[in-house]
Structure formats: structure tokens, C-alpha cells
């Protein structure tokens, strides 16, 4: 059983899919960085990428092609300005040139060099991809698999090796979690926090989780204030912004801080509070579909649930919620998510 950190469950990335978008993005970037380490990067004459199985069949709908190109550019899904994504992709399409890791310029053709092999699959996992490059005329290839939740495995390696760590309170089943808490008279969040210290310092745990919360908060605000049609060609209209406007009933605001204050200051009945929770979750789901920045929790498909619950607590239960409370909440959410 792998020992998984809360930060392995709650990853900052770009939608719409942890396995079809985030995973391929990270695999493409890792491939080039490994070529750089081997000394072959500057000798590359040509590259070609092949998508197999589910990545081929549903990849265009999940922007797997865009994600791989962004990975090849060396972009970081945690920090990229999401509004720049389409222009970066369109530049590659228009000029048929890509700058690998923002350093090495190569000719690149979408239909010829990024291949969707719809009828083929690789043996280990449905989400397989092969990266090929030509160095001094010789082809070198490497296969990667996107195994879910933003995790990737290179062919021949086992991701379990990354999680070999000794924890004070190992939890392979949910019963173990409850047993540790009962025996040691500690809360779930206290138990998880002690386990997290096997990977990183107390300061990094707290600052990292607060950062995750701010990404969630910004995603909710952006989704609640962005109108229009979602990308993808189906003509789906965003609904969260319409619902947000209806619930606030004419109250104006200029930024996320004023928006949250407006929600806190207004009185809502029980049904309206339920509508707000749905609005928060819908806002994140729509941002996810639009290739916005979200937190995988524990997949992008469920990315709206945890921020919606935390926003409910923040806006309707405890307006003065502290960073310590946010840390405890995300500790518990990440631990519970690891069992699913």
C-alpha cells in the first residue's frame, strides 16, 4: 500500500482532467527534462508524440493535445497564466514551430507530429503515450502512463517506490484512521498532520495548504463572475455566474474580497444557502471545463466539492475562519480522499 501525502491528493493544476490533461502535461515536461539530463536535448532534430487508448479516444475533449504541447513548452500547470493558453497553442498551430522548454526551436505539425491512435492501446494502462525524438538521425522513444489523479509512470518503473516512507500513524484502511485517533486520543487532522511531517516541515505543510485554499477560493470567485459559453463546441452556457447574480440580487462588488463580504453580510434562508453551495461547486466545475486553474481533489472531476464545502463554512458558519482551521479541514479532506 502506497503512503500518499495530502499534497499528492490535492494538486494545483489546470482542467479539465487530472488523468487526461494534468498527467500528459507532466509527462511531456518530464520527458524533455530527462533528455536534458542525459545530454540529448540539444541534439534533437525532430519529435513525434503518439496517444493510445483512452487518451486517443477522449483526448481532444479533455485537451490532452493542448496539455502535451504546454508540457513540451516547459510550462508549469501551477503557475501558468491560464488566459495565455490558447494564444500559446495557436502560435504553434499557425507557425508550425515549437520551442521545447522555451529553449530549443523545432518544426512541429499538429496532424503529423501529435498522433491520436484511436484503434490502439498499450498493455499496462488505458492512458498510454509514447514520446519519440530523433537525435542525429536515430529515433529514441519513451512510454509514459497517466494513471489517475495527476500521477504518471514511466514504462518499467513503479510509482509505489516514490511513497516508501515510514509514518507514525500508517493508514491503509479507514478503520486504521479511526483506531489511531481512538487509541492516541487525537483528532483526524492531528493524526494526518503528524504523518505529513514525514515528507515536509510543519511550516511548508501549513503554507502549502493555505496556498491550495487560495487557489480554490480564486477558482470559485472566477467561476461565479465569468459568463459566456464553455469551450468544446457543444455551446454549453455557463450557469454559475447567472446564479451568483440572482442570489446577490443587485449587490455590487469589485473584487473577490468585496464579493465574499457581500455574501457574508446578506441574510439567506436555508434553501438559498443550499443554492449557494451548488453555485460554488458549479463555478469550479465550469472553470475546470474551461481549462482554468483548479485543485485536483482528488480528481478534477470532483474538484468542486471540497472548495464548495469550505466556502460554505467560510461564508455561512464561521466568517472569521483562520488559516489553522483551513489547514485542519484540508488535512481531513485529503486523507479521506486517499481511500477512494
C-alpha positions as CSV (number, residue, x, y, z in Angstrom):
1,X,0.0,0.0,0.0
2,X,1.4,3.4,-1.0
3,X,1.8,6.1,1.6
4,X,0.2,9.2,0.0
5,X,0.6,12.7,1.2
6,X,-2.2,15.2,1.3
7,X,-0.3,17.1,-1.3
8,X,-0.5,14.1,-3.6
9,X,-4.3,14.2,-3.3
10,X,-4.7,18.0,-3.5
11,X,-2.7,19.1,-6.6
12,X,-2.8,22.5,-8.1
13,X,-3.2,22.2,-11.9
14,X,-5.3,23.1,-14.9
15,X,-8.6,21.4,-16.0
16,X,-10.4,19.6,-17.3
17,X,-9.0,16.2,-16.2
18,X,-6.3,15.0,-13.8
19,X,-5.6,11.9,-15.9
20,X,-6.2,13.3,-19.4
21,X,-4.9,16.8,-19.0
22,X,-2.6,17.2,-16.0
23,X,-0.9,13.8,-16.3
24,X,0.1,14.1,-20.0
25,X,1.2,17.7,-19.4
26,X,3.6,16.5,-16.6
27,X,4.7,13.5,-18.7
28,X,5.7,15.7,-21.7
29,X,7.7,18.0,-19.5
30,X,9.4,15.2,-17.6
31,X,10.4,13.5,-20.9
32,X,12.2,16.6,-22.1
33,X,13.9,17.3,-18.7
34,X,15.2,13.7,-18.7
35,X,16.5,14.2,-22.2
36,X,18.2,17.3,-20.9
37,X,19.8,15.4,-18.1
38,X,21.1,12.7,-20.5
39,X,22.7,15.3,-22.7
40,X,20.5,14.6,-25.8
41,X,18.1,17.5,-25.5
42,X,20.2,20.0,-27.6
43,X,20.8,17.3,-30.3
44,X,17.1,16.7,-31.0
45,X,16.2,17.1,-34.7
46,X,12.5,16.1,-34.6
47,X,9.8,15.0,-32.2
48,X,6.6,12.9,-32.5
49,X,4.0,12.0,-29.9
50,X,1.6,9.1,-30.0
51,X,-1.6,8.9,-27.9
52,X,-3.1,5.5,-27.2
53,X,-6.3,4.0,-25.7
54,X,-8.4,6.5,-23.7
55,X,-6.0,9.4,-24.3
56,X,-6.7,9.0,-28.0
57,X,-10.4,8.3,-27.8
58,X,-11.3,11.2,-25.4
59,X,-8.1,13.3,-25.6
60,X,-9.4,16.1,-27.7
61,X,-12.4,16.6,-25.4
62,X,-10.0,16.7,-22.4
63,X,-7.5,18.9,-24.2
64,X,-4.8,16.2,-24.0
65,X,-3.2,17.7,-27.1
66,X,-3.0,21.2,-25.6
67,X,-1.7,19.8,-22.4
68,X,1.1,17.9,-24.0
69,X,2.1,21.0,-26.0
70,X,2.2,23.1,-22.9
71,X,4.3,20.5,-21.2
72,X,6.7,20.5,-24.2
73,X,6.9,24.3,-23.9
74,X,8.1,23.7,-20.3
75,X,5.0,25.5,-18.8
76,X,4.1,24.8,-15.1
77,X,0.4,23.9,-14.6
78,X,0.6,25.5,-11.1
79,X,1.8,28.9,-12.3
80,X,0.9,29.4,-16.0
81,X,-1.4,32.3,-16.7
82,X,-4.4,30.4,-17.9
83,X,-5.6,33.2,-20.1
84,X,-2.4,32.8,-22.2
85,X,-3.0,29.1,-23.0
86,X,-5.0,29.5,-26.3
87,X,-2.6,32.0,-27.7
88,X,0.4,29.7,-27.0
89,X,-1.3,26.8,-28.7
90,X,-2.5,28.9,-31.6
91,X,1.0,30.2,-32.2
92,X,2.3,26.6,-32.6
93,X,-0.6,25.7,-34.9
94,X,-0.1,28.8,-37.1
95,X,3.7,28.8,-37.3
96,X,4.2,25.0,-37.2
97,X,7.1,25.7,-34.8
98,X,7.5,24.7,-31.1
99,X,10.1,25.9,-28.7
100,X,10.9,23.0,-26.4
101,X,11.3,24.0,-22.7
102,X,11.2,27.5,-24.1
103,X,14.7,27.0,-25.4
104,X,15.1,24.8,-28.5
105,X,13.1,25.6,-31.6
106,X,11.8,22.8,-33.8
107,X,9.4,22.4,-36.7
108,X,6.1,20.9,-35.4
109,X,2.9,19.9,-37.3
110,X,-0.3,19.2,-35.3
111,X,-1.6,16.5,-37.7
112,X,1.7,14.9,-38.4
113,X,3.6,15.1,-35.1
114,X,0.8,14.7,-32.5
115,X,-0.9,11.4,-33.4
116,X,-4.2,10.0,-32.0
117,X,-4.0,6.3,-32.4
118,X,-7.7,5.6,-31.9
119,X,-7.6,1.8,-32.5
120,X,-4.5,1.0,-30.5
121,X,-3.7,0.7,-26.8
122,X,-0.7,-0.1,-24.7
123,X,-0.7,-3.1,-22.4
124,X,-0.1,-1.6,-19.0
125,X,-2.8,1.1,-18.7
126,X,-5.6,2.7,-20.8
127,X,-3.9,6.2,-20.7
128,X,-0.7,5.5,-22.6
129,X,1.5,7.8,-24.6
130,X,4.8,7.5,-26.5
131,X,7.2,10.3,-26.9
132,X,9.7,9.9,-29.8
133,X,12.6,12.1,-30.8
134,X,15.3,11.9,-33.4
135,X,18.9,12.5,-32.3
136,X,21.5,12.7,-35.1
137,X,19.0,10.7,-37.2
138,X,18.4,8.0,-34.7
139,X,15.0,7.5,-33.1
140,X,14.7,7.4,-29.3
141,X,11.4,6.6,-27.6
142,X,9.9,6.6,-24.1
143,X,6.5,5.4,-23.0
144,X,4.6,7.1,-20.1
145,X,1.2,6.3,-18.5
146,X,-1.1,8.7,-16.8
147,X,-2.6,6.5,-14.1
148,X,-5.0,9.0,-12.5
149,X,-5.0,11.9,-10.1
150,X,-2.2,13.6,-12.0
151,X,0.2,10.7,-11.3
152,X,2.4,9.4,-14.1
153,X,4.6,6.4,-14.5
154,X,7.4,5.8,-17.0
155,X,7.4,2.4,-18.6
156,X,9.3,0.0,-16.4
157,X,9.1,2.0,-13.2
158,X,6.7,1.6,-10.2
159,X,5.2,4.7,-8.7
160,X,5.0,2.9,-5.4
161,X,8.7,3.5,-5.0
162,X,8.0,7.2,-4.6
163,X,5.9,6.6,-1.5
164,X,8.1,4.4,0.6
165,X,8.1,6.3,3.8
166,X,7.6,5.4,7.5
167,X,4.7,7.1,9.0
168,X,3.9,7.4,12.8
169,X,0.2,6.5,12.0
170,X,0.0,4.3,8.8
171,X,-3.5,4.1,7.4
172,X,-4.2,1.5,4.8
173,X,-7.9,1.4,5.5
174,X,-10.4,3.9,7.0
175,X,-10.7,1.6,10.1
176,X,-7.0,2.3,10.8
177,X,-7.6,6.0,10.8
178,X,-10.3,5.7,13.5
179,X,-8.3,3.2,15.5
180,X,-5.3,5.6,15.7
181,X,-7.4,8.5,16.7
182,X,-9.2,6.5,19.5
183,X,-6.0,4.9,20.8
184,X,-4.0,8.1,20.9
185,X,-6.9,10.5,21.8
186,X,-6.2,12.7,18.8
187,X,-8.3,14.2,16.0
188,X,-8.1,13.1,12.4
189,X,-6.4,16.4,11.4
190,X,-3.8,16.0,14.2
191,X,-3.1,12.4,13.1
192,X,-2.7,13.4,9.4
193,X,-0.5,16.4,10.3
194,X,1.9,14.1,12.2
195,X,2.0,11.8,9.1
196,X,2.6,14.8,6.8
197,X,5.8,15.7,8.7
198,X,7.4,12.6,7.3
199,X,7.5,14.4,3.9
200,X,8.0,18.1,4.8
201,X,8.4,20.6,7.5
202,X,5.5,22.0,9.6
203,X,5.9,25.4,8.0
204,X,5.8,24.0,4.5
205,X,2.7,22.0,5.3
206,X,0.8,25.0,6.6
207,X,1.8,27.4,3.9
208,X,1.2,24.8,1.2
209,X,-2.3,24.1,2.3
210,X,-3.2,27.8,2.7
211,X,-1.9,28.2,-0.9
212,X,-4.2,25.4,-2.0
213,X,-7.1,27.1,-0.3
214,X,-6.4,30.4,-2.0
215,X,-6.4,28.7,-5.4
216,X,-9.8,27.1,-4.6
217,X,-11.1,30.4,-3.4
218,X,-10.0,32.3,-6.5
219,X,-11.4,29.5,-8.7
220,X,-14.8,29.8,-7.1
221,X,-14.8,33.6,-7.5
222,X,-13.7,33.4,-11.1
223,X,-16.3,30.8,-11.9
224,X,-19.0,32.8,-10.2
225,X,-18.2,36.0,-12.1
226,X,-17.4,34.7,-15.6
227,X,-20.2,34.5,-18.2
228,X,-20.3,33.1,-21.7
229,X,-20.1,29.8,-23.5
230,X,-17.8,27.0,-22.3
231,X,-15.2,25.8,-24.9
232,X,-15.6,22.5,-26.5
233,X,-18.0,23.1,-29.4
234,X,-21.2,22.0,-27.6
235,X,-22.4,25.5,-26.9
236,X,-22.9,25.0,-23.1
237,X,-23.7,28.2,-21.3
238,X,-22.0,28.9,-18.0
239,X,-24.6,28.9,-15.2
240,X,-22.7,29.8,-12.0
241,X,-22.4,33.5,-12.9
242,X,-26.1,33.8,-13.6
243,X,-26.9,32.0,-10.3
244,X,-24.5,34.2,-8.4
245,X,-26.1,37.4,-9.8
246,X,-29.6,36.1,-8.9
247,X,-28.6,35.2,-5.3
248,X,-26.9,38.6,-4.6
249,X,-29.9,40.4,-6.1
250,X,-28.2,43.6,-7.3
251,X,-25.4,43.9,-4.8
252,X,-22.2,45.1,-6.5
253,X,-18.6,44.3,-5.8
254,X,-15.2,45.0,-7.4
255,X,-13.1,42.0,-6.3
256,X,-13.2,38.7,-4.5
257,X,-12.8,40.2,-1.1
258,X,-15.9,42.5,-1.6
259,X,-17.8,39.6,-3.1
260,X,-17.2,37.4,-0.1
261,X,-18.1,40.3,2.2
262,X,-21.4,40.8,0.3
263,X,-22.3,37.1,0.8
264,X,-21.4,37.2,4.5
265,X,-23.4,40.4,5.1
266,X,-26.6,39.2,3.4
267,X,-29.2,37.1,5.1
268,X,-30.2,33.9,3.3
269,X,-32.8,31.2,4.2
270,X,-31.9,27.5,4.2
271,X,-32.9,26.9,0.6
272,X,-30.7,29.8,-0.6
273,X,-27.7,28.6,1.3
274,X,-28.1,25.2,-0.4
275,X,-28.2,27.1,-3.7
276,X,-25.0,28.9,-2.8
277,X,-23.2,25.6,-2.1
278,X,-24.3,24.3,-5.5
279,X,-23.2,27.6,-7.1
280,X,-19.8,27.4,-5.6
281,X,-19.3,23.8,-6.8
282,X,-20.7,24.6,-10.3
283,X,-18.3,27.6,-10.6
284,X,-15.3,25.3,-10.0
285,X,-16.6,22.7,-12.4
286,X,-17.1,25.3,-15.1
287,X,-13.6,26.7,-14.6
288,X,-12.3,23.2,-14.8
289,X,-14.1,22.6,-18.1
290,X,-12.7,25.9,-19.4
291,X,-9.1,24.9,-18.7
292,X,-8.9,27.1,-15.7
293,X,-6.7,26.6,-12.6
294,X,-8.2,24.1,-10.1
295,X,-7.2,21.9,-7.3
296,X,-7.4,18.1,-8.0
297,X,-9.5,16.9,-5.1
298,X,-8.8,14.0,-5.5
299,X,-9.6,14.2,-9.2
300,X,-10.5,17.1,-11.4
301,X,-14.0,15.6,-11.8
302,X,-14.6,16.1,-8.1
303,X,-12.7,19.4,-7.9
304,X,-15.8,21.4,-7.0
305,X,-16.8,19.5,-3.9
306,X,-14.2,20.4,-1.3
307,X,-14.0,24.2,-2.2
308,X,-17.8,24.4,-2.1
309,X,-18.0,22.9,1.4
310,X,-15.1,25.1,2.6
311,X,-16.7,28.2,1.1
312,X,-20.0,27.3,2.8
313,X,-18.2,27.1,6.2
314,X,-16.3,30.4,5.4
315,X,-19.4,32.3,4.4
316,X,-22.2,30.9,6.5
317,X,-20.8,29.2,9.5
318,X,-17.6,31.0,10.6
319,X,-16.9,34.3,8.9
320,X,-13.7,34.7,10.9
321,X,-12.2,31.3,9.9
322,X,-8.5,31.1,10.5
323,X,-5.7,29.6,8.4
324,X,-5.3,27.0,11.1
325,X,-8.9,25.9,10.5
326,X,-8.4,25.8,6.8
327,X,-5.3,23.6,7.3
328,X,-7.2,21.2,9.5
329,X,-10.1,21.0,7.0
330,X,-7.8,20.2,4.1
331,X,-5.9,17.7,6.1
332,X,-9.1,15.7,6.7
333,X,-10.3,16.1,3.1
334,X,-7.0,14.9,1.7
335,X,-6.9,11.9,4.0
336,X,-10.4,10.8,3.3
337,X,-9.9,11.3,-0.4
338,X,-7.0,8.8,-0.3
339,X,-9.4,6.0,0.5
340,X,-11.4,6.4,-2.7
